[in-house]
Amino acid sequence: MTDATIGVIATGRIAVGLVKGYELGAPLNVYPRDEENDGVEDIHSMPMAAIAQRIARMVRELSDTQGARPGAAGVGFPGIIRNGIVEESPNLKQAKGASLAEMLRCELAGQGFDISVELCNDADAMAAGIAATKGQLEKLVRVWTLGNGIGFGRYPITDGVWEGGHMVVTLDPRETYCGCGGRGHLEGIMGNRAMRLRFLDLEPEEVFFRARQKDARCAEFETLWHRALAAATASSIHMGGPGKFFISGPNARFVQVNLLNQFLHEMVTMTPLQGSVFEVVSVNEEIAIVGAAVNASRAAGQLV
């Protein structure tokens, strides 16, 4: 496999894949494996140098096993990513300021791979993966990822910060649940951490279950949760135009598309900006790995 591209996602765990033709060419190399979770250092506690070293070793292992000589590597990582640097990563605080692309390029060179490295936000990798696997690489693709944090991915990547999870969606000064410390943020309403702080006696899935059972407190929050996502989407539409918004991640299961459509219709009223639609999609890290590889190949002027 001489013309494959490496794709990497490093969020809850590290997963490395070989991508060719918008598909994985081999089983993933992951760390930690499910059977290794006990006593294994979690990515959230690993120094950045250790993360770069681990990824490089995993690339070498996978490439050697498959007889591959990859032409580029793409890495999806949480946080504000610009010019190969993690400028800020609220959920991986040790990453702030790390020149991860250069660190990884040097580590890969030490493993015998003199290749380019493209670092992107993990949600942008997911957007590229959705575009590739759905045959929509010629279109604008935007995706919300709903989980512990809230990611906003965009394909094609353009210059900008794109930290959509930190859009301000309320002016209520009591909304202080976002992990970054900011007030009124989308993630401060929708993120798992924020929901656990708000409902100290309930897990997120219990909140939405009780909302269906007409519990007043939970039902009120369910409405706020959907209004917040509609507000952030409306802001994106007013800046970037209408289109399709994909919704993914573990908490996409709580989404009621009819409520989102209702609230969005109330917020976007100018005729040229109407017509956006939501689609809840079941995605996994394999799609994000494909997307990271797509972004790397395009940055290197190659085809996947």
Stockholm file with secondary structure:
# STOCKHOLM 1.0

chainA/1-304         MTDATIGVIATGRIAVGLVKGYELGAPLNVYPRDEENDGVEDIHSMPMAAIAQRIARMVRELSDTQGARPGAAGVGFPGIIRNGIVEESPNLKQAKGASLAEMLRCELAGQGFDISVELCNDADAMAAGIAATKGQLEKLVRVWTLGNGIGFGRYPITDGVWEGGHMVVTLDPRETYCGCGGRGHLEGIMGNRAMRLRFLDLEPEEVFFRARQKDARCAEFETLWHRALAAATASSIHMGGPGKFFISGPNARFVQVNLLNQFLHEMVTMTPLQGSVFEVVSVNEEIAIVGAAVNASRAAGQLV
#=GR chainA/1-304 SS CCSCEEEEEESSSEEEEEEETTEESSCCEEESCGGGCTTCCCGGGSCHHHHHHHHHHHHHHHHHHHTCCCSEEEEEESSEEETTEEEECTTSGGGTTBCHHHHHHHHHHHTTCCCEEEEEEHHHHHHHHHHHHTTCTTSCEEEEEESSSEEEEEESCCSSCCCGGGCBCCCCTTCCCCTTSCSSBSHHHHSHHHHHHHCTTCCHHHHHHHHHTTCHHHHHHHHHHHHHHHHHHHHHHHHHCCCEEEEESGGGGGCCHHHHHHHHHHHCCSGGGCCCEEEECCCCHHHHHHHHHHHHHHHTTCCC
#=GC SS_cons         CCSCEEEEEESSSEEEEEEETTEESSCCEEESCGGGCTTCCCGGGSCHHHHHHHHHHHHHHHHHHHTCCCSEEEEEESSEEETTEEEECTTSGGGTTBCHHHHHHHHHHHTTCCCEEEEEEHHHHHHHHHHHHTTCTTSCEEEEEESSSEEEEEESCCSSCCCGGGCBCCCCTTCCCCTTSCSSBSHHHHSHHHHHHHCTTCCHHHHHHHHHTTCHHHHHHHHHHHHHHHHHHHHHHHHHCCCEEEEESGGGGGCCHHHHHHHHHHHCCSGGGCCCEEEECCCCHHHHHHHHHHHHHHHTTCCC
//
